[in-house]
Amino acid sequence: MTGRLFAAGGLTYINTQSFEAAAFIFFGGLVGLILIVFAFGLVKVRKLNASGIRQVDEISGKEFEQFLKLRYEARGYKVRRTPCQNDFG
């Protein structure tokens, strides 16, 4: 994706001969991409936090750990995740 941002900035510079316009296109696209990734992450967290028992039964071990992390943090606990060990969550 960043390759496309470089390409868009490069094409902007070629067409306008303006470094400022090329930088604006590149950094504007980068900020937009970061916001989109953040928004998708937020939606996933909200969906996981609102899961019922049927949805919990169907999620992966990693998602289950994230689910428990959210639940414990909501109750005031500090949670530290450990590296994945292929222990099925």
HTML snippet that shows the backbone in 3Dmol.js (N, CA, C, O; Angstrom):
<script src="https://3Dmol.org/build/3Dmol-min.js"></script>
<div id="view" style="width:600px;height:400px;position:relative"></div>
<script>
const pdb = `
ATOM      1  N   MET A   1       0.817  -1.184   0.000  1.00  0.00           N
ATOM      2  CA  MET A   1       0.000   0.000   0.000  1.00  0.00           C
ATOM      3  C   MET A   1       0.867   1.257   0.000  1.00  0.00           C
ATOM      4  O   MET A   1       0.547   2.236  -0.674  1.00  0.00           O
ATOM      5  N   THR A   2       1.962   1.227   0.755  1.00  0.00           N
ATOM      6  CA  THR A   2       2.827   2.409   0.762  1.00  0.00           C
ATOM      7  C   THR A   2       3.476   2.612  -0.600  1.00  0.00           C
ATOM      8  O   THR A   2       3.801   3.740  -0.971  1.00  0.00           O
ATOM      9  N   GLY A   3       3.665   1.535  -1.342  1.00  0.00           N
ATOM     10  CA  GLY A   3       4.183   1.667  -2.707  1.00  0.00           C
ATOM     11  C   GLY A   3       3.250   2.492  -3.573  1.00  0.00           C
ATOM     12  O   GLY A   3       3.691   3.295  -4.395  1.00  0.00           O
ATOM     13  N   ARG A   4       1.960   2.285  -3.379  1.00  0.00           N
ATOM     14  CA  ARG A   4       0.988   3.082  -4.142  1.00  0.00           C
ATOM     15  C   ARG A   4       1.018   4.541  -3.725  1.00  0.00           C
ATOM     16  O   ARG A   4       0.824   5.437  -4.547  1.00  0.00           O
ATOM     17  N   LEU A   5       1.264   4.776  -2.432  1.00  0.00           N
ATOM     18  CA  LEU A   5       1.373   6.162  -1.973  1.00  0.00           C
ATOM     19  C   LEU A   5       2.605   6.835  -2.577  1.00  0.00           C
ATOM     20  O   LEU A   5       2.545   7.997  -2.979  1.00  0.00           O
ATOM     21  N   PHE A   6       3.728   6.102  -2.641  1.00  0.00           N
ATOM     22  CA  PHE A   6       4.929   6.637  -3.283  1.00  0.00           C
ATOM     23  C   PHE A   6       4.658   6.925  -4.759  1.00  0.00           C
ATOM     24  O   PHE A   6       5.057   7.965  -5.283  1.00  0.00           O
ATOM     25  N   ALA A   7       3.978   5.995  -5.416  1.00  0.00           N
ATOM     26  CA  ALA A   7       3.665   6.178  -6.831  1.00  0.00           C
ATOM     27  C   ALA A   7       2.762   7.392  -7.040  1.00  0.00           C
ATOM     28  O   ALA A   7       2.973   8.180  -7.962  1.00  0.00           O
ATOM     29  N   ALA A   8       1.760   7.535  -6.183  1.00  0.00           N
ATOM     30  CA  ALA A   8       0.860   8.683  -6.305  1.00  0.00           C
ATOM     31  C   ALA A   8       1.608   9.989  -6.075  1.00  0.00           C
ATOM     32  O   ALA A   8       1.396  10.972  -6.783  1.00  0.00           O
ATOM     33  N   GLY A   9       2.488   9.986  -5.074  1.00  0.00           N
ATOM     34  CA  GLY A   9       3.297  11.185  -4.836  1.00  0.00           C
ATOM     35  C   GLY A   9       4.231  11.469  -5.989  1.00  0.00           C
ATOM     36  O   GLY A   9       4.392  12.620  -6.397  1.00  0.00           O
ATOM     37  N   GLY A  10       4.855  10.417  -6.524  1.00  0.00           N
ATOM     38  CA  GLY A  10       5.757  10.593  -7.668  1.00  0.00           C
ATOM     39  C   GLY A  10       5.044  11.108  -8.893  1.00  0.00           C
ATOM     40  O   GLY A  10       5.533  12.014  -9.567  1.00  0.00           O
ATOM     41  N   LEU A  11       3.894  10.540  -9.188  1.00  0.00           N
ATOM     42  CA  LEU A  11       3.115  11.018 -10.342  1.00  0.00           C
ATOM     43  C   LEU A  11       2.645  12.446 -10.143  1.00  0.00           C
ATOM     44  O   LEU A  11       2.606  13.227 -11.094  1.00  0.00           O
ATOM     45  N   THR A  12       2.291  12.790  -8.928  1.00  0.00           N
ATOM     46  CA  THR A  12       1.885  14.164  -8.643  1.00  0.00           C
ATOM     47  C   THR A  12       3.055  15.111  -8.898  1.00  0.00           C
ATOM     48  O   THR A  12       2.879  16.179  -9.485  1.00  0.00           O
ATOM     49  N   TYR A  13       4.247  14.716  -8.456  1.00  0.00           N
ATOM     50  CA  TYR A  13       5.417  15.562  -8.670  1.00  0.00           C
ATOM     51  C   TYR A  13       5.731  15.698 -10.161  1.00  0.00           C
ATOM     52  O   TYR A  13       6.037  16.789 -10.641  1.00  0.00           O
ATOM     53  N   ILE A  14       5.652  14.585 -10.886  1.00  0.00           N
ATOM     54  CA  ILE A  14       5.932  14.626 -12.327  1.00  0.00           C
ATOM     55  C   ILE A  14       4.956  15.547 -13.038  1.00  0.00           C
ATOM     56  O   ILE A  14       5.352  16.312 -13.917  1.00  0.00           O
ATOM     57  N   ASN A  15       3.687  15.479 -12.666  1.00  0.00           N
ATOM     58  CA  ASN A  15       2.670  16.274 -13.359  1.00  0.00           C
ATOM     59  C   ASN A  15       2.638  17.729 -12.928  1.00  0.00           C
ATOM     60  O   ASN A  15       2.264  18.595 -13.718  1.00  0.00           O
ATOM     61  N   THR A  16       3.022  18.014 -11.695  1.00  0.00           N
ATOM     62  CA  THR A  16       2.901  19.388 -11.192  1.00  0.00           C
ATOM     63  C   THR A  16       4.239  20.065 -10.955  1.00  0.00           C
ATOM     64  O   THR A  16       4.300  21.287 -10.823  1.00  0.00           O
ATOM     65  N   GLN A  17       5.325  19.278 -10.899  1.00  0.00           N
ATOM     66  CA  GLN A  17       6.653  19.801 -10.539  1.00  0.00           C
ATOM     67  C   GLN A  17       6.620  20.516  -9.187  1.00  0.00           C
ATOM     68  O   GLN A  17       7.373  21.461  -8.951  1.00  0.00           O
ATOM     69  N   SER A  18       5.749  20.055  -8.321  1.00  0.00           N
ATOM     70  CA  SER A  18       5.589  20.659  -6.998  1.00  0.00           C
ATOM     71  C   SER A  18       5.862  19.601  -5.936  1.00  0.00           C
ATOM     72  O   SER A  18       5.114  18.636  -5.778  1.00  0.00           O
ATOM     73  N   PHE A  19       6.966  19.817  -5.210  1.00  0.00           N
ATOM     74  CA  PHE A  19       7.289  18.902  -4.124  1.00  0.00           C
ATOM     75  C   PHE A  19       6.222  18.970  -3.036  1.00  0.00           C
ATOM     76  O   PHE A  19       5.881  17.949  -2.439  1.00  0.00           O
ATOM     77  N   GLU A  20       5.692  20.167  -2.774  1.00  0.00           N
ATOM     78  CA  GLU A  20       4.669  20.333  -1.739  1.00  0.00           C
ATOM     79  C   GLU A  20       3.411  19.536  -2.069  1.00  0.00           C
ATOM     80  O   GLU A  20       2.834  18.894  -1.191  1.00  0.00           O
ATOM     81  N   ALA A  21       2.985  19.572  -3.324  1.00  0.00           N
ATOM     82  CA  ALA A  21       1.792  18.823  -3.734  1.00  0.00           C
ATOM     83  C   ALA A  21       2.040  17.316  -3.613  1.00  0.00           C
ATOM     84  O   ALA A  21       1.163  16.575  -3.169  1.00  0.00           O
ATOM     85  N   ALA A  22       3.229  16.869  -4.006  1.00  0.00           N
ATOM     86  CA  ALA A  22       3.556  15.447  -3.913  1.00  0.00           C
ATOM     87  C   ALA A  22       3.591  14.999  -2.458  1.00  0.00           C
ATOM     88  O   ALA A  22       3.085  13.929  -2.121  1.00  0.00           O
ATOM     89  N   ALA A  23       4.193  15.827  -1.590  1.00  0.00           N
ATOM     90  CA  ALA A  23       4.244  15.491  -0.164  1.00  0.00           C
ATOM     91  C   ALA A  23       2.841  15.475   0.427  1.00  0.00           C
ATOM     92  O   ALA A  23       2.519  14.616   1.248  1.00  0.00           O
ATOM     93  N   PHE A  24       2.009  16.419   0.013  1.00  0.00           N
ATOM     94  CA  PHE A  24       0.629  16.465   0.510  1.00  0.00           C
ATOM     95  C   PHE A  24      -0.124  15.192   0.124  1.00  0.00           C
ATOM     96  O   PHE A  24      -0.838  14.617   0.945  1.00  0.00           O
ATOM     97  N   ILE A  25       0.035  14.758  -1.114  1.00  0.00           N
ATOM     98  CA  ILE A  25      -0.635  13.539  -1.575  1.00  0.00           C
ATOM     99  C   ILE A  25      -0.130  12.337  -0.789  1.00  0.00           C
ATOM    100  O   ILE A  25      -0.925  11.518  -0.329  1.00  0.00           O
ATOM    101  N   PHE A  26       1.190  12.225  -0.631  1.00  0.00           N
ATOM    102  CA  PHE A  26       1.762  11.075   0.072  1.00  0.00           C
ATOM    103  C   PHE A  26       1.333  11.054   1.531  1.00  0.00           C
ATOM    104  O   PHE A  26       0.795  10.053   2.004  1.00  0.00           O
ATOM    105  N   PHE A  27       1.565  12.155   2.253  1.00  0.00           N
ATOM    106  CA  PHE A  27       1.267  12.166   3.680  1.00  0.00           C
ATOM    107  C   PHE A  27      -0.235  12.183   3.958  1.00  0.00           C
ATOM    108  O   PHE A  27      -0.686  11.624   4.957  1.00  0.00           O
ATOM    109  N   GLY A  28      -1.001  12.814   3.088  1.00  0.00           N
ATOM    110  CA  GLY A  28      -2.459  12.767   3.229  1.00  0.00           C
ATOM    111  C   GLY A  28      -2.982  11.357   3.066  1.00  0.00           C
ATOM    112  O   GLY A  28      -3.862  10.922   3.810  1.00  0.00           O
ATOM    113  N   GLY A  29      -2.440  10.642   2.090  1.00  0.00           N
ATOM    114  CA  GLY A  29      -2.824   9.246   1.895  1.00  0.00           C
ATOM    115  C   GLY A  29      -2.389   8.372   3.054  1.00  0.00           C
ATOM    116  O   GLY A  29      -3.110   7.459   3.455  1.00  0.00           O
ATOM    117  N   LEU A  30      -1.209   8.650   3.595  1.00  0.00           N
ATOM    118  CA  LEU A  30      -0.705   7.878   4.729  1.00  0.00           C
ATOM    119  C   LEU A  30      -1.585   8.084   5.959  1.00  0.00           C
ATOM    120  O   LEU A  30      -1.925   7.126   6.654  1.00  0.00           O
ATOM    121  N   VAL A  31      -1.948   9.327   6.221  1.00  0.00           N
ATOM    122  CA  VAL A  31      -2.837   9.611   7.355  1.00  0.00           C
ATOM    123  C   VAL A  31      -4.191   8.950   7.138  1.00  0.00           C
ATOM    124  O   VAL A  31      -4.760   8.379   8.068  1.00  0.00           O
ATOM    125  N   GLY A  32      -4.704   9.022   5.927  1.00  0.00           N
ATOM    126  CA  GLY A  32      -5.971   8.370   5.624  1.00  0.00           C
ATOM    127  C   GLY A  32      -5.910   6.869   5.830  1.00  0.00           C
ATOM    128  O   GLY A  32      -6.842   6.273   6.369  1.00  0.00           O
ATOM    129  N   LEU A  33      -4.820   6.259   5.404  1.00  0.00           N
ATOM    130  CA  LEU A  33      -4.636   4.817   5.578  1.00  0.00           C
ATOM    131  C   LEU A  33      -4.576   4.442   7.049  1.00  0.00           C
ATOM    132  O   LEU A  33      -5.180   3.453   7.463  1.00  0.00           O
ATOM    133  N   ILE A  34      -3.853   5.222   7.839  1.00  0.00           N
ATOM    134  CA  ILE A  34      -3.766   4.975   9.281  1.00  0.00           C
ATOM    135  C   ILE A  34      -5.136   5.086   9.928  1.00  0.00           C
ATOM    136  O   ILE A  34      -5.490   4.262  10.771  1.00  0.00           O
ATOM    137  N   LEU A  35      -5.910   6.093   9.545  1.00  0.00           N
ATOM    138  CA  LEU A  35      -7.255   6.258  10.104  1.00  0.00           C
ATOM    139  C   LEU A  35      -8.168   5.090   9.741  1.00  0.00           C
ATOM    140  O   LEU A  35      -8.966   4.640  10.563  1.00  0.00           O
ATOM    141  N   ILE A  36      -8.050   4.607   8.522  1.00  0.00           N
ATOM    142  CA  ILE A  36      -8.878   3.472   8.097  1.00  0.00           C
ATOM    143  C   ILE A  36      -8.514   2.217   8.892  1.00  0.00           C
ATOM    144  O   ILE A  36      -9.400   1.494   9.350  1.00  0.00           O
ATOM    145  N   VAL A  37      -7.225   1.957   9.057  1.00  0.00           N
ATOM    146  CA  VAL A  37      -6.789   0.793   9.829  1.00  0.00           C
ATOM    147  C   VAL A  37      -7.260   0.905  11.275  1.00  0.00           C
ATOM    148  O   VAL A  37      -7.726  -0.072  11.861  1.00  0.00           O
ATOM    149  N   PHE A  38      -7.136   2.103  11.847  1.00  0.00           N
ATOM    150  CA  PHE A  38      -7.598   2.333  13.219  1.00  0.00           C
ATOM    151  C   PHE A  38      -9.101   2.100  13.338  1.00  0.00           C
ATOM    152  O   PHE A  38      -9.562   1.478  14.295  1.00  0.00           O
ATOM    153  N   ALA A  39      -9.866   2.600  12.364  1.00  0.00           N
ATOM    154  CA  ALA A  39     -11.325   2.441  12.403  1.00  0.00           C
ATOM    155  C   ALA A  39     -11.717   0.968  12.316  1.00  0.00           C
ATOM    156  O   ALA A  39     -12.604   0.523  13.045  1.00  0.00           O
ATOM    157  N   PHE A  40     -11.066   0.205  11.433  1.00  0.00           N
ATOM    158  CA  PHE A  40     -11.370  -1.226  11.337  1.00  0.00           C
ATOM    159  C   PHE A  40     -11.028  -1.938  12.638  1.00  0.00           C
ATOM    160  O   PHE A  40     -11.770  -2.818  13.075  1.00  0.00           O
ATOM    161  N   GLY A  41      -9.919  -1.568  13.258  1.00  0.00           N
ATOM    162  CA  GLY A  41      -9.548  -2.164  14.536  1.00  0.00           C
ATOM    163  C   GLY A  41     -10.558  -1.849  15.613  1.00  0.00           C
ATOM    164  O   GLY A  41     -10.899  -2.712  16.422  1.00  0.00           O
ATOM    165  N   LEU A  42     -11.042  -0.614  15.632  1.00  0.00           N
ATOM    166  CA  LEU A  42     -12.039  -0.204  16.612  1.00  0.00           C
ATOM    167  C   LEU A  42     -13.348  -0.962  16.426  1.00  0.00           C
ATOM    168  O   LEU A  42     -13.973  -1.382  17.400  1.00  0.00           O
ATOM    169  N   VAL A  43     -13.753  -1.131  15.192  1.00  0.00           N
ATOM    170  CA  VAL A  43     -14.978  -1.893  14.906  1.00  0.00           C
ATOM    171  C   VAL A  43     -14.819  -3.336  15.362  1.00  0.00           C
ATOM    172  O   VAL A  43     -15.744  -3.910  15.938  1.00  0.00           O
ATOM    173  N   LYS A  44     -13.651  -3.928  15.108  1.00  0.00           N
ATOM    174  CA  LYS A  44     -13.412  -5.310  15.513  1.00  0.00           C
ATOM    175  C   LYS A  44     -13.453  -5.453  17.030  1.00  0.00           C
ATOM    176  O   LYS A  44     -14.020  -6.415  17.547  1.00  0.00           O
ATOM    177  N   VAL A  45     -12.853  -4.499  17.751  1.00  0.00           N
ATOM    178  CA  VAL A  45     -12.857  -4.539  19.213  1.00  0.00           C
ATOM    179  C   VAL A  45     -14.280  -4.415  19.743  1.00  0.00           C
ATOM    180  O   VAL A  45     -14.679  -5.153  20.643  1.00  0.00           O
ATOM    181  N   ARG A  46     -15.040  -3.484  19.185  1.00  0.00           N
ATOM    182  CA  ARG A  46     -16.436  -3.311  19.638  1.00  0.00           C
ATOM    183  C   ARG A  46     -17.263  -4.561  19.367  1.00  0.00           C
ATOM    184  O   ARG A  46     -18.061  -4.979  20.206  1.00  0.00           O
ATOM    185  N   LYS A  47     -17.071  -5.151  18.202  1.00  0.00           N
ATOM    186  CA  LYS A  47     -17.816  -6.362  17.860  1.00  0.00           C
ATOM    187  C   LYS A  47     -17.433  -7.506  18.801  1.00  0.00           C
ATOM    188  O   LYS A  47     -18.297  -8.244  19.274  1.00  0.00           O
ATOM    189  N   LEU A  48     -16.146  -7.647  19.064  1.00  0.00           N
ATOM    190  CA  LEU A  48     -15.679  -8.706  19.952  1.00  0.00           C
ATOM    191  C   LEU A  48     -16.178  -8.485  21.374  1.00  0.00           C
ATOM    192  O   LEU A  48     -16.565  -9.436  22.053  1.00  0.00           O
ATOM    193  N   ASN A  49     -16.170  -7.245  21.822  1.00  0.00           N
ATOM    194  CA  ASN A  49     -16.616  -6.934  23.176  1.00  0.00           C
ATOM    195  C   ASN A  49     -18.114  -7.179  23.355  1.00  0.00           C
ATOM    196  O   ASN A  49     -18.574  -7.471  24.459  1.00  0.00           O
ATOM    197  N   ALA A  50     -18.869  -7.058  22.263  1.00  0.00           N
ATOM    198  CA  ALA A  50     -20.311  -7.265  22.331  1.00  0.00           C
ATOM    199  C   ALA A  50     -20.705  -8.716  22.058  1.00  0.00           C
ATOM    200  O   ALA A  50     -21.893  -9.034  21.999  1.00  0.00           O
ATOM    201  N   SER A  51     -19.726  -9.588  21.893  1.00  0.00           N
ATOM    202  CA  SER A  51     -20.003 -10.986  21.553  1.00  0.00           C
ATOM    203  C   SER A  51     -20.773 -11.689  22.661  1.00  0.00           C
ATOM    204  O   SER A  51     -20.567 -11.435  23.847  1.00  0.00           O
ATOM    205  N   GLY A  52     -21.648 -12.561  22.249  1.00  0.00           N
ATOM    206  CA  GLY A  52     -22.350 -13.436  23.171  1.00  0.00           C
ATOM    207  C   GLY A  52     -21.663 -14.791  23.199  1.00  0.00           C
ATOM    208  O   GLY A  52     -20.662 -14.995  22.511  1.00  0.00           O
ATOM    209  N   ILE A  53     -22.181 -15.699  23.972  1.00  0.00           N
ATOM    210  CA  ILE A  53     -21.537 -17.000  24.150  1.00  0.00           C
ATOM    211  C   ILE A  53     -21.469 -17.786  22.837  1.00  0.00           C
ATOM    212  O   ILE A  53     -20.504 -18.516  22.611  1.00  0.00           O
ATOM    213  N   ARG A  54     -22.465 -17.650  21.979  1.00  0.00           N
ATOM    214  CA  ARG A  54     -22.438 -18.384  20.704  1.00  0.00           C
ATOM    215  C   ARG A  54     -21.288 -17.892  19.823  1.00  0.00           C
ATOM    216  O   ARG A  54     -20.611 -18.695  19.181  1.00  0.00           O
ATOM    217  N   GLN A  55     -21.067 -16.583  19.791  1.00  0.00           N
ATOM    218  CA  GLN A  55     -19.969 -16.041  18.997  1.00  0.00           C
ATOM    219  C   GLN A  55     -18.620 -16.424  19.610  1.00  0.00           C
ATOM    220  O   GLN A  55     -17.664 -16.700  18.884  1.00  0.00           O
ATOM    221  N   VAL A  56     -18.541 -16.440  20.935  1.00  0.00           N
ATOM    222  CA  VAL A  56     -17.292 -16.791  21.605  1.00  0.00           C
ATOM    223  C   VAL A  56     -16.902 -18.223  21.291  1.00  0.00           C
ATOM    224  O   VAL A  56     -15.717 -18.520  21.137  1.00  0.00           O
ATOM    225  N   ASP A  57     -17.867 -19.103  21.195  1.00  0.00           N
ATOM    226  CA  ASP A  57     -17.588 -20.506  20.872  1.00  0.00           C
ATOM    227  C   ASP A  57     -16.975 -20.672  19.481  1.00  0.00           C
ATOM    228  O   ASP A  57     -16.310 -21.674  19.215  1.00  0.00           O
ATOM    229  N   GLU A  58     -17.189 -19.708  18.600  1.00  0.00           N
ATOM    230  CA  GLU A  58     -16.744 -19.840  17.219  1.00  0.00           C
ATOM    231  C   GLU A  58     -15.449 -19.089  16.913  1.00  0.00           C
ATOM    232  O   GLU A  58     -14.938 -19.202  15.799  1.00  0.00           O
ATOM    233  N   ILE A  59     -14.899 -18.324  17.865  1.00  0.00           N
ATOM    234  CA  ILE A  59     -13.715 -17.527  17.571  1.00  0.00           C
ATOM    235  C   ILE A  59     -12.440 -18.337  17.798  1.00  0.00           C
ATOM    236  O   ILE A  59     -12.450 -19.375  18.459  1.00  0.00           O
ATOM    237  N   SER A  60     -11.354 -17.836  17.236  1.00  0.00           N
ATOM    238  CA  SER A  60     -10.067 -18.524  17.373  1.00  0.00           C
ATOM    239  C   SER A  60      -9.493 -18.299  18.770  1.00  0.00           C
ATOM    240  O   SER A  60      -9.999 -17.480  19.537  1.00  0.00           O
ATOM    241  N   GLY A  61      -8.436 -19.034  19.087  1.00  0.00           N
ATOM    242  CA  GLY A  61      -7.793 -18.892  20.385  1.00  0.00           C
ATOM    243  C   GLY A  61      -7.244 -17.494  20.610  1.00  0.00           C
ATOM    244  O   GLY A  61      -7.356 -16.946  21.707  1.00  0.00           O
ATOM    245  N   LYS A  62      -6.649 -16.917  19.573  1.00  0.00           N
ATOM    246  CA  LYS A  62      -6.092 -15.566  19.676  1.00  0.00           C
ATOM    247  C   LYS A  62      -7.205 -14.537  19.912  1.00  0.00           C
ATOM    248  O   LYS A  62      -7.055 -13.628  20.728  1.00  0.00           O
ATOM    249  N   GLU A  63      -8.313 -14.690  19.194  1.00  0.00           N
ATOM    250  CA  GLU A  63      -9.450 -13.788  19.387  1.00  0.00           C
ATOM    251  C   GLU A  63     -10.039 -13.962  20.781  1.00  0.00           C
ATOM    252  O   GLU A  63     -10.480 -12.987  21.390  1.00  0.00           O
ATOM    253  N   PHE A  64     -10.052 -15.192  21.296  1.00  0.00           N
ATOM    254  CA  PHE A  64     -10.565 -15.440  22.637  1.00  0.00           C
ATOM    255  C   PHE A  64      -9.707 -14.742  23.682  1.00  0.00           C
ATOM    256  O   PHE A  64     -10.234 -14.183  24.645  1.00  0.00           O
ATOM    257  N   GLU A  65      -8.391 -14.770  23.502  1.00  0.00           N
ATOM    258  CA  GLU A  65      -7.502 -14.053  24.415  1.00  0.00           C
ATOM    259  C   GLU A  65      -7.781 -12.556  24.388  1.00  0.00           C
ATOM    260  O   GLU A  65      -7.798 -11.902  25.431  1.00  0.00           O
ATOM    261  N   GLN A  66      -8.003 -12.013  23.181  1.00  0.00           N
ATOM    262  CA  GLN A  66      -8.332 -10.591  23.061  1.00  0.00           C
ATOM    263  C   GLN A  66      -9.671 -10.294  23.743  1.00  0.00           C
ATOM    264  O   GLN A  66      -9.819  -9.267  24.405  1.00  0.00           O
ATOM    265  N   PHE A  67     -10.639 -11.192  23.582  1.00  0.00           N
ATOM    266  CA  PHE A  67     -11.945 -11.053  24.223  1.00  0.00           C
ATOM    267  C   PHE A  67     -11.785 -10.986  25.744  1.00  0.00           C
ATOM    268  O   PHE A  67     -12.357 -10.108  26.390  1.00  0.00           O
ATOM    269  N   LEU A  68     -11.008 -11.913  26.316  1.00  0.00           N
ATOM    270  CA  LEU A  68     -10.799 -11.909  27.768  1.00  0.00           C
ATOM    271  C   LEU A  68     -10.054 -10.660  28.219  1.00  0.00           C
ATOM    272  O   LEU A  68     -10.355 -10.100  29.274  1.00  0.00           O
ATOM    273  N   LYS A  69      -9.084 -10.224  27.423  1.00  0.00           N
ATOM    274  CA  LYS A  69      -8.338  -9.009  27.741  1.00  0.00           C
ATOM    275  C   LYS A  69      -9.287  -7.818  27.861  1.00  0.00           C
ATOM    276  O   LYS A  69      -9.193  -7.040  28.810  1.00  0.00           O
ATOM    277  N   LEU A  70     -10.188  -7.678  26.912  1.00  0.00           N
ATOM    278  CA  LEU A  70     -11.149  -6.573  26.941  1.00  0.00           C
ATOM    279  C   LEU A  70     -12.060  -6.664  28.168  1.00  0.00           C
ATOM    280  O   LEU A  70     -12.351  -5.657  28.813  1.00  0.00           O
ATOM    281  N   ARG A  71     -12.497  -7.870  28.475  1.00  0.00           N
ATOM    282  CA  ARG A  71     -13.386  -8.060  29.633  1.00  0.00           C
ATOM    283  C   ARG A  71     -12.689  -7.711  30.943  1.00  0.00           C
ATOM    284  O   ARG A  71     -13.269  -7.032  31.790  1.00  0.00           O
ATOM    285  N   TYR A  72     -11.454  -8.168  31.117  1.00  0.00           N
ATOM    286  CA  TYR A  72     -10.730  -7.877  32.354  1.00  0.00           C
ATOM    287  C   TYR A  72     -10.393  -6.394  32.462  1.00  0.00           C
ATOM    288  O   TYR A  72     -10.498  -5.822  33.547  1.00  0.00           O
ATOM    289  N   GLU A  73      -9.990  -5.758  31.360  1.00  0.00           N
ATOM    290  CA  GLU A  73      -9.676  -4.325  31.394  1.00  0.00           C
ATOM    291  C   GLU A  73     -10.911  -3.493  31.725  1.00  0.00           C
ATOM    292  O   GLU A  73     -10.810  -2.468  32.398  1.00  0.00           O
ATOM    293  N   ALA A  74     -12.073  -3.933  31.253  1.00  0.00           N
ATOM    294  CA  ALA A  74     -13.316  -3.221  31.552  1.00  0.00           C
ATOM    295  C   ALA A  74     -13.635  -3.252  33.045  1.00  0.00           C
ATOM    296  O   ALA A  74     -14.365  -2.398  33.548  1.00  0.00           O
ATOM    297  N   ARG A  75     -13.093  -4.225  33.738  1.00  0.00           N
ATOM    298  CA  ARG A  75     -13.325  -4.350  35.184  1.00  0.00           C
ATOM    299  C   ARG A  75     -12.163  -3.787  36.011  1.00  0.00           C
ATOM    300  O   ARG A  75     -12.109  -3.970  37.228  1.00  0.00           O
ATOM    301  N   GLY A  76     -11.233  -3.100  35.333  1.00  0.00           N
ATOM    302  CA  GLY A  76     -10.169  -2.409  36.041  1.00  0.00           C
ATOM    303  C   GLY A  76      -8.868  -3.163  36.208  1.00  0.00           C
ATOM    304  O   GLY A  76      -7.943  -2.655  36.842  1.00  0.00           O
ATOM    305  N   TYR A  77      -8.772  -4.352  35.661  1.00  0.00           N
ATOM    306  CA  TYR A  77      -7.536  -5.124  35.771  1.00  0.00           C
ATOM    307  C   TYR A  77      -6.533  -4.657  34.727  1.00  0.00           C
ATOM    308  O   TYR A  77      -6.916  -4.179  33.659  1.00  0.00           O
ATOM    309  N   LYS A  78      -5.246  -4.798  35.038  1.00  0.00           N
ATOM    310  CA  LYS A  78      -4.196  -4.580  34.054  1.00  0.00           C
ATOM    311  C   LYS A  78      -3.870  -5.925  33.431  1.00  0.00           C
ATOM    312  O   LYS A  78      -3.688  -6.920  34.133  1.00  0.00           O
ATOM    313  N   VAL A  79      -3.798  -5.945  32.124  1.00  0.00           N
ATOM    314  CA  VAL A  79      -3.590  -7.193  31.403  1.00  0.00           C
ATOM    315  C   VAL A  79      -2.296  -7.088  30.599  1.00  0.00           C
ATOM    316  O   VAL A  79      -2.036  -6.076  29.948  1.00  0.00           O
ATOM    317  N   ARG A  80      -1.499  -8.140  30.656  1.00  0.00           N
ATOM    318  CA  ARG A  80      -0.273  -8.218  29.872  1.00  0.00           C
ATOM    319  C   ARG A  80      -0.357  -9.466  29.008  1.00  0.00           C
ATOM    320  O   ARG A  80      -0.471 -10.585  29.509  1.00  0.00           O
ATOM    321  N   ARG A  81      -0.300  -9.249  27.706  1.00  0.00           N
ATOM    322  CA  ARG A  81      -0.373 -10.389  26.792  1.00  0.00           C
ATOM    323  C   ARG A  81       0.996 -11.022  26.654  1.00  0.00           C
ATOM    324  O   ARG A  81       2.018 -10.336  26.636  1.00  0.00           O
ATOM    325  N   THR A  82       0.998 -12.322  26.558  1.00  0.00           N
ATOM    326  CA  THR A  82       2.245 -13.059  26.340  1.00  0.00           C
ATOM    327  C   THR A  82       2.323 -13.468  24.875  1.00  0.00           C
ATOM    328  O   THR A  82       1.311 -13.476  24.174  1.00  0.00           O
ATOM    329  N   PRO A  83       3.516 -13.804  24.414  1.00  0.00           N
ATOM    330  CA  PRO A  83       3.632 -14.227  23.009  1.00  0.00           C
ATOM    331  C   PRO A  83       2.815 -15.482  22.718  1.00  0.00           C
ATOM    332  O   PRO A  83       2.592 -16.315  23.596  1.00  0.00           O
ATOM    333  N   CYS A  84       2.381 -15.594  21.485  1.00  0.00           N
ATOM    334  CA  CYS A  84       1.617 -16.779  21.071  1.00  0.00           C
ATOM    335  C   CYS A  84       2.502 -18.013  21.172  1.00  0.00           C
ATOM    336  O   CYS A  84       3.659 -17.989  20.753  1.00  0.00           O
ATOM    337  N   GLN A  85       1.959 -19.089  21.729  1.00  0.00           N
ATOM    338  CA  GLN A  85       2.724 -20.318  21.939  1.00  0.00           C
ATOM    339  C   GLN A  85       2.057 -21.529  21.306  1.00  0.00           C
ATOM    340  O   GLN A  85       2.426 -22.663  21.611  1.00  0.00           O
ATOM    341  N   ASN A  86       1.084 -21.310  20.433  1.00  0.00           N
ATOM    342  CA  ASN A  86       0.338 -22.414  19.825  1.00  0.00           C
ATOM    343  C   ASN A  86      -0.296 -23.306  20.877  1.00  0.00           C
ATOM    344  O   ASN A  86      -0.285 -24.533  20.769  1.00  0.00           O
ATOM    345  N   ASP A  87      -0.858 -22.653  21.912  1.00  0.00           N
ATOM    346  CA  ASP A  87      -1.506 -23.406  22.985  1.00  0.00           C
ATOM    347  C   ASP A  87      -3.038 -23.360  22.870  1.00  0.00           C
ATOM    348  O   ASP A  87      -3.749 -23.700  23.815  1.00  0.00           O
ATOM    349  N   PHE A  88      -3.526 -22.944  21.719  1.00  0.00           N
ATOM    350  CA  PHE A  88      -4.961 -22.877  21.434  1.00  0.00           C
ATOM    351  C   PHE A  88      -5.691 -21.891  22.314  1.00  0.00           C
ATOM    352  O   PHE A  88      -6.871 -22.075  22.614  1.00  0.00           O
ATOM    353  N   GLY A  89      -4.995 -20.835  22.734  1.00  0.00           N
ATOM    354  CA  GLY A  89      -5.633 -19.759  23.500  1.00  0.00           C
ATOM    355  C   GLY A  89      -5.764 -20.087  24.945  1.00  0.00           C
ATOM    356  O   GLY A  89      -6.281 -19.280  25.717  1.00  0.00           O
TER     357      GLY A  89
END
`;
const viewer = $3Dmol.createViewer("view");
viewer.addModel(pdb, "pdb");
viewer.setStyle({}, {cartoon: {color: "spectrum"}});
viewer.zoomTo();
viewer.render();
</script>
